[in-house]
Every structure is written in C-alpha cells, then in structure tokens.
Amino acid sequence: MHYLTNDLFFPPVSQANLDGILAIGGDLSPERLLLAYKSGIFPWFEPGDPILWWSPNPRMVLFLEELIVSKSMRNILNRKSFKVTFNQNFREVIAHCQNVKRNGQTGTWITNDMIEAYCNLNKLGIAKSVEVWQNEELVGGLYGIDLGTIFCGESMFSLVSNASKVAFIALVEQLKEKNYKLLDCQVYNPHLESLGCREIKRSEFIAILSNEN
C-alpha cells in the first residue's frame, strides 16, 4: 500500500492489493479527487480513519444500452407520481446519503469532510446530483462525478419504495441522450445487478477511462 504525500500523485492501479486498496493518506482537494476519478480511483473510509483510496478489480459498471427496467418499474414511471430534477439540491442529496440506514451497515463512509469536499466539486460543476420528489418532498436521489462521457456514481438513497431506482433510470436516460459511454458503479451489489450493471476487468475499465481523458 502506498502512503501519499502532498504531491498530486497516485501509483498505478495495478498496484492495488487484492481488496482493491491502492493508497492511504493525502487529502480531499478538488485537484486530487478529480485526478483520482480520472485514474479509476475513489476514496472510501470510515469516520476517524485515514483516507483510503480504492481501485477494485473487477469493476461494477453499466453500459447504458444494457439498462434493465422491469415491467413493474415501467408502470411506476408511467404513473408519474415522482418528479425528477437534476443538480438542484446537491447538499441535501449527499446529506440524505450520509444519514440513510442501510442493511448490514452500522455507520456511514460519507464523513462531514467528504460532504464538504464533494460540495466543493459540485460548485465546480464536477459533482452532480439527481433528485426525486413526491408531493414536493425530496424522497430519493443520487450523486456522483461527471467526467464528460463517463459518470461515476457514488451513492444513492430512497425514503420511499423505488425512489432511488427512479433516480438511477432518469440519470441513465439523460446520459444516453448526451452520448455518454458508461456509468461507473464501483463495486458489486445485487440491486445494481438487477438494473443491468455487471462486472468487468479493471484493466478494461481503465482502458475506457484512458480513451476519455
């Protein structure tokens, strides 16, 4: 594992350990975060711990044309009981992602420092959010890093059934319209798989990223 200094540098992702941890330390400056995402790296650590930088192998991604929208989900979308906005309430979305209870987790990896760092990226137009509303109340959403033709999803939340799925589908449809190539979802979970995401080799993911930088 590499220990980062103040230099704006990351080692090659091939040097990550079997768990996907590449480096420790550094900071959450906009410059370092942007370099990380462009290099296929993201921060993920517990409150009170040093910053850990990850580049897992394999990588969970969605090729946009492979999105799966179930029949029941199509019915929900057709009812138009949700309203979707883009990049209107970034701080509220990330705060909900920090506070929402998740199965099998006792805490959160979204620290207060992380919130401030990503809100700074939002002000720079790099981090963006999707909001889902029901009866004028924010009930779901997600946020991530926009690299131009690749969107790196970070976290999502849902206060009512299916709200996070609505956010995810709305994001994918927008990315399709803008001719994006990929939605990065980082690591496997069955919820993402049900939406069409799949694992690819890290080397394949890095090759796609390299062509866009």
LOZA-358945 format. One record per atom (N, C-alpha, C, CB): atom name; residue in one letter; x, y, z. Coordinates in steps of 0.05 Angstrom, whole numbers. Glycine has a CB too. Layout:
<firos>
  site  code      c1      c2      c3
    CA     A       X       Y       Z
...
</firos>
This chain:
<firos>
  site  code      c1      c2      c3
     N     M      17     -24       0
    CA     M       0       0       0
     C     M      18      25       0
    CB     M     -19       0      24
     N     H      11      44     -16
    CA     H      26      69     -18
     C     H      16      90       1
    CB     H      26      79     -47
     N     Y      34     104      14
    CA     Y      27     126      31
     C     Y      31     152      16
    CB     Y      44     126      57
     N     L      10     167      13
    CA     L      11     191      -4
     C     L      23     215      12
    CB     L     -17     199     -14
     N     T      37     231      -3
    CA     T      48     256       9
     C     T      31     279      -2
    CB     T      78     260       2
     N     N      41     303       0
    CA     N      27     327     -11
     C     N      28     328     -41
    CB     N      38     352       2
     N     D      46     312     -53
    CA     D      48     312     -82
     C     D      22     302     -94
    CB     D      72     296     -92
     N     L      14     314    -117
    CA     L     -10     305    -131
     C     L      -3     281    -148
    CB     L     -22     328    -148
     N     F      -6     257    -136
    CA     F       4     233    -149
     C     F     -12     209    -138
    CB     F      34     229    -144
     N     F     -17     190    -156
    CA     F     -27     163    -148
     C     F     -10     142    -162
    CB     F     -57     160    -155
     N     P      -4     120    -148
    CA     P      11      98    -162
     C     P      -7      85    -182
    CB     P      21      78    -141
     N     P       3      69    -200
    CA     P     -13      54    -220
     C     P     -33      36    -205
    CB     P       4      37    -238
     N     V     -57      35    -216
    CA     V     -79      20    -203
     C     V     -72     -10    -201
    CB     V    -105      23    -217
     N     S     -54     -19    -218
    CA     S     -46     -48    -218
     C     S     -32     -55    -192
    CB     S     -28     -54    -241
     N     Q     -24     -34    -176
    CA     Q     -10     -39    -151
     C     Q     -30     -41    -127
    CB     Q      10     -17    -146
     N     A     -55     -40    -132
    CA     A     -75     -43    -111
     C     A     -74     -71    -100
    CB     A    -104     -37    -121
     N     N     -80     -75     -74
    CA     N     -80    -102     -63
     C     N    -105    -117     -71
    CB     N     -78    -100     -32
     N     L    -107    -142     -62
    CA     L    -129    -159     -71
     C     L    -157    -148     -64
    CB     L    -126    -186     -60
     N     D    -158    -132     -42
    CA     D    -183    -120     -34
     C     D    -190     -95     -51
    CB     D    -182    -112      -5
     N     G    -170     -85     -66
    CA     G    -174     -61     -82
     C     G    -163     -36     -70
    CB     G    -203     -58     -87
     N     I    -150     -38     -47
    CA     I    -139     -14     -35
     C     I    -112      -7     -48
    CB     I    -135     -18      -4
     N     L    -110      18     -57
    CA     L     -86      26     -71
     C     L     -67      44     -55
    CB     L     -94      41     -96
     N     A     -79      62     -39
    CA     A     -62      82     -25
     C     A     -77      92      -1
    CB     A     -55     105     -44
     N     I     -61     105      17
    CA     I     -72     116      42
     C     I     -61     144      46
    CB     I     -64      98      66
     N     G     -78     161      57
    CA     G     -69     188      62
     C     G     -76     208      41
    CB     G     -39     189      66
     N     G     -61     230      39
    CA     G     -68     251      20
     C     G     -90     269      31
    CB     G     -76     239      -6
     N     D    -105     280      13
    CA     D    -126     299      21
     C     D    -150     295       2
    CB     D    -116     328      21
     N     L    -171     311       7
    CA     L    -195     311      -9
     C     L    -198     336     -25
    CB     L    -220     306       8
     N     S    -176     347     -34
    CA     S    -177     372     -50
     C     S    -190     366     -77
    CB     S    -148     383     -54
     N     P    -202     386     -89
    CA     P    -214     382    -116
     C     P    -195     370    -136
    CB     P    -225     407    -126
     N     E    -170     380    -135
    CA     E    -150     370    -155
     C     E    -144     341    -151
    CB     E    -124     387    -152
     N     R    -141     332    -126
    CA     R    -134     304    -121
     C     R    -158     286    -127
    CB     R    -126     300     -92
     N     L    -182     295    -119
    CA     L    -206     279    -125
     C     L    -210     275    -155
    CB     L    -230     292    -113
     N     L    -207     297    -170
    CA     L    -211     295    -199
     C     L    -190     277    -212
    CB     L    -209     323    -212
     N     L    -165     279    -203
    CA     L    -144     261    -213
     C     L    -151     232    -206
    CB     L    -116     269    -200
     N     A    -161     228    -182
    CA     A    -168     200    -174
     C     A    -189     189    -193
    CB     A    -179     200    -145
     N     Y    -211     203    -197
    CA     Y    -233     192    -213
     C     Y    -224     188    -242
    CB     Y    -257     210    -213
     N     K    -207     206    -252
    CA     K    -197     203    -280
     C     K    -178     179    -282
    CB     K    -183     228    -289
     N     S    -168     170    -259
    CA     S    -149     148    -259
     C     S    -162     121    -250
    CB     S    -126     154    -240
     N     G    -189     122    -246
    CA     G    -203      98    -237
     C     G    -200      92    -208
    CB     G    -192      74    -253
     N     I    -198     113    -192
    CA     I    -193     110    -163
     C     I    -215     127    -148
    CB     I    -164     120    -155
     N     F    -223     117    -125
    CA     F    -242     133    -109
     C     F    -236     130     -79
    CB     F    -271     124    -115
     N     P    -243     150     -63
    CA     P    -239     148     -34
     C     P    -262     133     -20
    CB     P    -235     176     -21
     N     W    -255     118       1
    CA     W    -276     103      15
     C     W    -264      95      42
    CB     W    -286      77      -1
     N     F    -274     106      64
    CA     F    -261     102      90
     C     F    -282     108     112
    CB     F    -236     118      94
     N     E    -276      97     136
    CA     E    -294     102     158
     C     E    -287     127     173
    CB     E    -293      77     178
     N     P    -307     140     186
    CA     P    -301     164     202
     C     P    -279     158     223
    CB     P    -326     174     216
     N     G    -260     176     225
    CA     G    -238     172     244
     C     G    -214     158     232
    CB     G    -247     158     267
     N     D    -217     145     209
    CA     D    -195     131     196
     C     D    -181     150     176
    CB     D    -205     106     182
     N     P    -156     143     169
    CA     P    -143     158     147
     C     P    -158     153     121
    CB     P    -113     151     145
     N     I    -153     171     102
    CA     I    -166     168      75
     C     I    -155     143      61
    CB     I    -161     193      58
     N     L    -172     126      52
    CA     L    -164     103      36
     C     L    -173     107       8
    CB     L    -176      76      48
     N     W    -156      99     -11
    CA     W    -162     102     -40
     C     W    -163      75     -52
    CB     W    -140     120     -54
     N     W    -185      70     -68
    CA     W    -191      44     -78
     C     W    -192      43    -108
    CB     W    -218      35     -67
     N     S    -184      20    -119
    CA     S    -189      14    -147
     C     S    -193     -16    -150
    CB     S    -164      23    -165
     N     P    -218     -24    -145
    CA     P    -224     -53    -144
     C     P    -223     -67    -171
    CB     P    -252     -57    -132
     N     N    -218     -93    -169
    CA     N    -218    -110    -193
     C     N    -233    -135    -185
    CB     N    -188    -116    -202
     N     P    -256    -141    -198
    CA     P    -267    -127    -221
     C     P    -282    -101    -213
    CB     P    -287    -145    -236
     N     R    -292     -87    -234
    CA     R    -306     -62    -230
     C     R    -335     -65    -239
    CB     R    -292     -39    -246
     N     M    -353     -55    -223
    CA     M    -382     -56    -230
     C     M    -389     -32    -247
    CB     M    -399     -57    -204
     N     V    -400     -36    -270
    CA     V    -407     -14    -289
     C     V    -434     -20    -302
    CB     V    -384     -10    -310
     N     L    -445       1    -313
    CA     L    -468      -2    -331
     C     L    -461       9    -358
    CB     L    -493      12    -319
     N     F    -462      -9    -378
    CA     F    -462       1    -406
     C     F    -491      10    -411
    CB     F    -452     -21    -426
     N     L    -495      35    -418
    CA     L    -521      48    -417
     C     L    -543      33    -432
    CB     L    -519      75    -427
     N     E    -536      20    -454
    CA     E    -556       6    -470
     C     E    -565     -20    -456
    CB     E    -545      -1    -498
     N     E    -551     -28    -435
    CA     E    -558     -52    -420
     C     E    -576     -47    -396
    CB     E    -533     -66    -412
     N     L    -585     -23    -393
    CA     L    -604     -16    -371
     C     L    -628     -35    -371
    CB     L    -612      13    -372
     N     I    -635     -46    -348
    CA     I    -659     -63    -346
     C     I    -680     -47    -330
    CB     I    -652     -90    -331
     N     V    -703     -43    -343
    CA     V    -726     -31    -329
     C     V    -748     -51    -329
    CB     V    -735      -4    -343
     N     S    -755     -61    -305
    CA     S    -775     -82    -303
     C     S    -802     -72    -311
    CB     S    -775     -94    -275
     N     K    -821     -90    -316
    CA     K    -848     -83    -323
     C     K    -861     -67    -301
    CB     K    -865    -107    -330
     N     S    -857     -76    -276
    CA     S    -869     -62    -253
     C     S    -857     -34    -250
    CB     S    -864     -78    -227
     N     M    -831     -31    -256
    CA     M    -818      -5    -254
     C     M    -829      13    -276
    CB     M    -788      -8    -256
     N     R    -833       2    -300
    CA     R    -845      18    -322
     C     R    -873      29    -314
    CB     R    -847       2    -348
     N     N    -888      12    -300
    CA     N    -914      20    -291
     C     N    -912      44    -271
    CB     N    -929      -3    -278
     N     I    -893      42    -253
    CA     I    -889      63    -234
     C     I    -881      89    -248
    CB     I    -867      55    -214
     N     L    -863      87    -268
    CA     L    -854     111    -282
     C     L    -878     123    -298
    CB     L    -831     104    -301
     N     N    -894     106    -310
    CA     N    -917     116    -326
     C     N    -938     130    -309
    CB     N    -930      93    -340
     N     R    -939     123    -283
    CA     R    -959     136    -265
     C     R    -951     165    -259
    CB     R    -961     121    -239
     N     K    -925     171    -263
    CA     K    -915     199    -260
     C     K    -921     209    -231
    CB     K    -927     218    -280
     N     S    -918     192    -212
    CA     S    -922     200    -184
     C     S    -896     213    -172
    CB     S    -930     177    -167
     N     F    -874     211    -187
    CA     F    -849     224    -178
     C     F    -841     246    -198
    CB     F    -826     203    -176
     N     K    -829     266    -188
    CA     K    -816     287    -205
     C     K    -786     285    -202
    CB     K    -827     316    -197
     N     V    -772     287    -224
    CA     V    -743     285    -223
     C     V    -730     312    -231
    CB     V    -733     262    -242
     N     T    -710     320    -216
    CA     T    -694     344    -223
     C     T    -665     336    -223
    CB     T    -700     367    -204
     N     F    -649     353    -236
    CA     F    -620     347    -238
     C     F    -604     370    -226
    CB     F    -612     343    -267
     N     N    -587     363    -207
    CA     N    -568     382    -196
     C     N    -581     407    -184
    CB     N    -549     391    -218
     N     Q    -603     403    -170
    CA     Q    -617     425    -157
     C     Q    -613     427    -127
    CB     Q    -647     423    -164
     N     N    -608     404    -114
    CA     N    -605     404     -85
     C     N    -582     385     -77
    CB     N    -632     395     -71
     N     F    -558     390     -87
    CA     F    -536     372     -83
     C     F    -530     366     -54
    CB     F    -511     382     -97
     N     R    -528     387     -38
    CA     R    -521     383     -10
     C     R    -542     367       5
    CB     R    -517     410       4
     N     E    -567     371      -1
    CA     E    -588     356      12
     C     E    -587     326       4
    CB     E    -616     367       6
     N     V    -581     321     -21
    CA     V    -579     293     -31
     C     V    -556     279     -16
    CB     V    -574     292     -61
     N     I    -532     291     -15
    CA     I    -510     277      -3
     C     I    -514     275      27
    CB     I    -484     293      -9
     N     A    -528     293      40
    CA     A    -534     291      68
     C     A    -553     267      73
    CB     A    -547     317      79
     N     H    -572     264      56
    CA     H    -590     240      59
     C     H    -575     214      54
    CB     H    -614     242      38
     N     C    -556     214      35
    CA     C    -540     191      30
     C     C    -523     184      55
    CB     C    -521     195       6
     N     Q    -514     204      69
    CA     Q    -499     200      94
     C     Q    -516     188     116
    CB     Q    -487     227     103
     N     N    -541     197     118
    CA     N    -557     190     141
     C     N    -575     166     138
    CB     N    -574     213     148
     N     V    -580     157     113
    CA     V    -599     136     108
     C     V    -589     110     120
    CB     V    -605     132      78
     N     K    -606      94     132
    CA     K    -599      68     144
     C     K    -596      48     121
    CB     K    -620      59     165
     N     R    -575      31     123
    CA     R    -570      11     102
     C     R    -568     -16     116
    CB     R    -545      18      86
     N     N    -579     -36     103
    CA     N    -578     -64     114
     C     N    -549     -73     117
    CB     N    -593     -83      95
     N     G    -542     -83     141
    CA     G    -516     -94     146
     C     G    -495     -73     152
    CB     G    -507    -109     123
     N     Q    -503     -47     154
    CA     Q    -483     -26     160
     C     Q    -492     -11     185
    CB     Q    -481      -6     136
     N     T    -473      -6     202
    CA     T    -478       8     227
     C     T    -472      37     225
    CB     T    -463      -5     250
     N     G    -456      45     206
    CA     G    -448      73     203
     C     G    -447      81     174
    CB     G    -421      77     215
     N     T    -432     102     168
    CA     T    -430     112     141
     C     T    -402     118     134
    CB     T    -448     138     138
     N     W    -395     116     108
    CA     W    -369     124      99
     C     W    -369     153      89
    CB     W    -359     105      77
     N     I    -392     166      88
    CA     I    -394     193      79
     C     I    -390     211     104
    CB     I    -421     199      65
     N     T    -365     219     108
    CA     T    -359     236     131
     C     T    -366     265     125
    CB     T    -329     234     138
     N     N    -366     282     146
    CA     N    -372     310     141
     C     N    -351     323     123
    CB     N    -372     325     168
     N     D    -326     314     125
    CA     D    -305     324     107
     C     D    -311     316      78
    CB     D    -277     314     116
     N     M    -321     292      75
    CA     M    -328     283      48
     C     M    -351     300      36
    CB     M    -337     253      48
     N     I    -370     306      53
    CA     I    -392     323      44
     C     I    -382     350      34
    CB     I    -413     327      66
     N     E    -365     362      49
    CA     E    -354     388      41
     C     E    -337     386      16
    CB     E    -337     401      64
     N     A    -322     365      14
    CA     A    -305     361     -10
     C     A    -322     358     -35
    CB     A    -287     337      -6
     N     Y    -343     342     -33
    CA     Y    -360     338     -57
     C     Y    -378     362     -63
    CB     Y    -377     313     -53
     N     C    -385     376     -42
    CA     C    -400     401     -47
     C     C    -382     422     -62
    CB     C    -410     413     -21
     N     N    -356     422     -55
    CA     N    -337     439     -70
     C     N    -336     430     -99
    CB     N    -309     438     -57
     N     L    -335     404    -104
    CA     L    -335     394    -131
     C     L    -361     401    -146
    CB     L    -331     363    -132
     N     N    -383     401    -131
    CA     N    -408     409    -143
     C     N    -408     438    -152
    CB     N    -431     405    -124
     N     K    -396     455    -136
    CA     K    -393     484    -143
     C     K    -376     487    -168
    CB     K    -381     500    -120
     N     L    -358     469    -173
    CA     L    -340     470    -196
     C     L    -353     456    -220
    CB     L    -313     457    -190
     N     G    -377     445    -217
    CA     G    -390     432    -239
     C     G    -381     403    -244
    CB     G    -387     448    -264
     N     I    -367     392    -225
    CA     I    -356     365    -229
     C     I    -373     344    -215
    CB     I    -327     363    -218
     N     A    -382     349    -191
    CA     A    -401     331    -177
     C     A    -429     340    -183
    CB     A    -395     330    -147
     N     K    -447     321    -188
    CA     K    -475     327    -195
     C     K    -494     308    -181
    CB     K    -479     326    -226
     N     S    -519     317    -180
    CA     S    -539     301    -165
     C     S    -564     298    -182
    CB     S    -546     315    -139
     N     V    -579     278    -174
    CA     V    -606     273    -185
     C     V    -625     273    -161
    CB     V    -608     247    -202
     N     E    -647     288    -163
    CA     E    -666     289    -141
     C     E    -693     278    -150
    CB     E    -670     318    -131
     N     V    -706     263    -132
    CA     V    -732     252    -137
     C     V    -751     263    -116
    CB     V    -732     220    -137
     N     W    -773     274    -125
    CA     W    -793     287    -108
     C     W    -820     273    -109
    CB     W    -795     317    -116
     N     Q    -833     274     -87
    CA     Q    -861     264     -85
     C     Q    -876     284     -67
    CB     Q    -863     234     -74
     N     N    -897     295     -79
    CA     N    -912     316     -64
     C     N    -894     338     -53
    CB     N    -928     302     -41
     N     E    -876     347     -70
    CA     E    -857     369     -63
     C     E    -837     361     -42
    CB     E    -873     393     -55
     N     E    -835     336     -35
    CA     E    -815     327     -15
     C     E    -794     311     -28
    CB     E    -829     311       8
     N     L    -769     316     -20
    CA     L    -746     300     -31
     C     L    -747     272     -19
    CB     L    -719     315     -25
     N     V    -751     252     -36
    CA     V    -754     225     -25
     C     V    -733     205     -36
    CB     V    -782     214     -32
     N     G    -716     214     -54
    CA     G    -696     197     -65
     C     G    -676     213     -82
    CB     G    -708     175     -81
     N     G    -654     200     -88
    CA     G    -634     214    -105
     C     G    -607     199    -105
    CB     G    -630     242     -96
     N     L    -589     211    -120
    CA     L    -562     200    -121
     C     L    -543     223    -129
    CB     L    -560     177    -142
     N     Y    -517     218    -125
    CA     Y    -497     237    -134
     C     Y    -473     223    -144
    CB     Y    -489     256    -111
     N     G    -456     237    -159
    CA     G    -432     225    -170
     C     G    -415     246    -184
    CB     G    -438     202    -189
     N     I    -394     236    -197
    CA     I    -374     253    -210
     C     I    -378     251    -241
    CB     I    -345     245    -202
     N     D    -380     274    -253
    CA     D    -385     275    -282
     C     D    -358     280    -296
    CB     D    -406     297    -289
     N     L    -348     260    -311
    CA     L    -323     263    -325
     C     L    -326     270    -355
    CB     L    -307     237    -323
     N     G    -350     276    -363
    CA     G    -354     284    -391
     C     G    -369     264    -407
    CB     G    -328     290    -404
     N     T    -358     240    -410
    CA     T    -373     219    -424
     C     T    -375     194    -406
    CB     T    -359     211    -450
     N     I    -365     196    -382
    CA     I    -368     175    -361
     C     I    -378     188    -336
    CB     I    -341     160    -357
     N     F    -398     176    -324
    CA     F    -408     186    -298
     C     F    -402     166    -277
    CB     F    -439     192    -299
     N     C    -389     175    -255
    CA     C    -381     157    -234
     C     C    -400     160    -210
    CB     C    -351     163    -224
     N     G    -418     140    -208
    CA     G    -438     141    -187
     C     G    -425     137    -159
    CB     G    -459     120    -191
     N     E    -434     152    -139
    CA     E    -422     149    -113
     C     E    -441     137     -93
    CB     E    -414     177    -103
     N     S    -465     148     -90
    CA     S    -484     137     -71
     C     S    -512     146     -78
    CB     S    -477     147     -42
     N     M    -532     131     -68
    CA     M    -560     137     -73
     C     M    -575     132     -47
    CB     M    -571     121     -97
     N     F    -599     144     -46
    CA     F    -616     140     -23
     C     F    -645     139     -32
    CB     F    -613     162      -1
     N     S    -662     127     -15
    CA     S    -690     124     -20
     C     S    -706     125       6
    CB     S    -696      98     -36
     N     L    -724     144       8
    CA     L    -741     146      32
     C     L    -768     133      28
    CB     L    -745     175      40
     N     V    -775     128       2
    CA     V    -799     112      -4
     C     V    -791      92     -25
    CB     V    -822     131     -15
     N     S    -807      71     -28
    CA     S    -801      49     -46
     C     S    -796      60     -75
    CB     S    -823      28     -46
     N     N    -774      50     -87
    CA     N    -768      54    -115
     C     N    -757      82    -122
    CB     N    -792      49    -131
     N     A    -755     100    -102
    CA     A    -746     127    -109
     C     A    -717     127    -119
    CB     A    -748     145     -84
     N     S    -700     111    -108
    CA     S    -672     111    -118
     C     S    -671      99    -146
    CB     S    -654      95     -98
     N     K    -688      79    -151
    CA     K    -689      68    -178
     C     K    -698      89    -199
    CB     K    -707      43    -179
     N     V    -717     105    -191
    CA     V    -726     127    -208
     C     V    -703     146    -215
    CB     V    -750     142    -196
     N     A    -688     152    -194
    CA     A    -664     170    -198
     C     A    -644     157    -217
    CB     A    -651     176    -172
     N     F    -639     132    -213
    CA     F    -619     117    -229
     C     F    -628     116    -258
    CB     F    -615      89    -218
     N     I    -653     109    -263
    CA     I    -663     106    -290
     C     I    -663     134    -304
    CB     I    -691      94    -290
     N     A    -671     155    -289
    CA     A    -671     181    -301
     C     A    -643     190    -309
    CB     A    -684     201    -281
     N     L    -624     184    -291
    CA     L    -596     191    -298
     C     L    -587     176    -323
    CB     L    -577     184    -274
     N     V    -592     151    -325
    CA     V    -583     135    -348
     C     V    -596     146    -373
    CB     V    -590     105    -344
     N     E    -621     153    -372
    CA     E    -634     163    -396
     C     E    -622     190    -405
    CB     E    -664     167    -391
     N     Q    -615     206    -385
    CA     Q    -602     232    -392
     C     Q    -574     227    -404
    CB     Q    -600     250    -367
     N     L    -559     208    -392
    CA     L    -532     202    -402
     C     L    -534     191    -431
    CB     L    -518     181    -384
     N     K    -554     175    -436
    CA     K    -558     165    -464
     C     K    -562     188    -483
    CB     K    -582     146    -465
     N     E    -579     207    -476
    CA     E    -585     229    -493
     C     E    -559     246    -499
    CB     E    -606     247    -480
     N     K    -541     246    -480
    CA     K    -516     262    -483
     C     K    -493     245    -494
    CB     K    -508     274    -457
     N     N    -500     220    -502
    CA     N    -480     202    -514
     C     N    -457     195    -495
    CB     N    -468     215    -539
     N     Y    -463     192    -470
    CA     Y    -443     182    -451
     C     Y    -438     152    -457
    CB     Y    -452     186    -421
     N     K    -416     142    -448
    CA     K    -408     115    -454
     C     K    -413      95    -431
    CB     K    -379     114    -462
     N     L    -412     105    -407
    CA     L    -411      87    -384
     C     L    -420     100    -359
    CB     L    -382      76    -381
     N     L    -433      85    -341
    CA     L    -438      93    -314
     C     L    -423      75    -296
    CB     L    -469      92    -308
     N     D    -403      86    -281
    CA     D    -387      71    -263
     C     D    -402      67    -237
    CB     D    -359      85    -258
     N     C    -404      43    -227
    CA     C    -418      37    -202
     C     C    -400      25    -181
    CB     C    -441      17    -208
     N     Q    -374      24    -187
    CA     Q    -353      17    -168
     C     Q    -352     -13    -161
    CB     Q    -356      33    -143
     N     V    -370     -22    -143
    CA     V    -368     -49    -133
     C     V    -396     -63    -135
    CB     V    -358     -50    -103
     N     Y    -395     -89    -136
    CA     Y    -419    -105    -140
     C     Y    -439    -102    -117
    CB     Y    -412    -134    -143
     N     N    -464    -100    -124
    CA     N    -486    -107    -105
     C     N    -509    -116    -122
    CB     N    -493     -83     -87
     N     P    -527    -133    -110
    CA     P    -548    -145    -126
     C     P    -569    -125    -136
    CB     P    -563    -165    -109
     N     H    -572    -103    -121
    CA     H    -591     -82    -130
     C     H    -582     -70    -157
    CB     H    -593     -59    -109
     N     L    -556     -65    -159
    CA     L    -545     -54    -184
     C     L    -547     -75    -207
    CB     L    -516     -45    -180
     N     E    -541    -100    -200
    CA     E    -543    -121    -220
     C     E    -571    -123    -231
    CB     E    -535    -148    -208
     N     S    -591    -119    -214
    CA     S    -619    -121    -224
     C     S    -626     -99    -244
    CB     S    -639    -120    -200
     N     L    -610     -78    -244
    CA     L    -614     -55    -263
     C     L    -597     -58    -288
    CB     L    -608     -29    -249
     N     G    -582     -80    -290
    CA     G    -566     -84    -314
     C     G    -536     -80    -311
    CB     G    -576     -67    -335
     N     C    -527     -72    -287
    CA     C    -499     -68    -283
     C     C    -485     -96    -282
    CB     C    -493     -52    -257
     N     R    -459     -95    -291
    CA     R    -444    -120    -290
     C     R    -414    -114    -284
    CB     R    -447    -136    -316
     N     E    -400    -134    -276
    CA     E    -372    -131    -270
     C     E    -355    -134    -295
    CB     E    -363    -150    -248
     N     I    -334    -117    -298
    CA     I    -314    -120    -319
     C     I    -287    -119    -306
    CB     I    -317     -98    -341
     N     K    -267    -128    -321
    CA     K    -239    -127    -310
     C     K    -231     -98    -306
    CB     K    -220    -141    -329
     N     R    -216     -93    -285
    CA     R    -206     -66    -280
     C     R    -191     -55    -304
    CB     R    -189     -65    -255
     N     S    -175     -72    -317
    CA     S    -159     -63    -340
     C     S    -177     -53    -362
    CB     S    -141     -86    -350
     N     E    -200     -66    -366
    CA     E    -219     -57    -387
     C     E    -231     -30    -379
    CB     E    -242     -78    -391
     N     F    -238     -27    -354
    CA     F    -248      -1    -344
     C     F    -228      21    -348
    CB     F    -257      -3    -315
     N     I    -203      16    -340
    CA     I    -182      36    -343
     C     I    -177      43    -372
    CB     I    -156      26    -330
     N     A    -179      24    -390
    CA     A    -175      29    -418
     C     A    -197      48    -428
    CB     A    -175       3    -434
     N     I    -222      44    -420
    CA     I    -243      61    -428
     C     I    -239      89    -417
    CB     I    -271      50    -418
     N     L    -231      91    -392
    CA     L    -225     117    -379
     C     L    -202     131    -394
    CB     L    -217     113    -350
     N     S    -182     117    -401
    CA     S    -158     129    -414
     C     S    -165     141    -441
    CB     S    -137     108    -418
     N     N    -184     129    -455
    CA     N    -192     140    -481
     C     N    -208     165    -478
    CB     N    -209     119    -495
     N     E    -218     171    -454
    CA     E    -235     194    -450
     C     E    -219     218    -438
    CB     E    -258     188    -432
     N     N    -196     212    -426
    CA     N    -180     233    -413
     C     N    -163     248    -433
    CB     N    -162     221    -391
</firos>
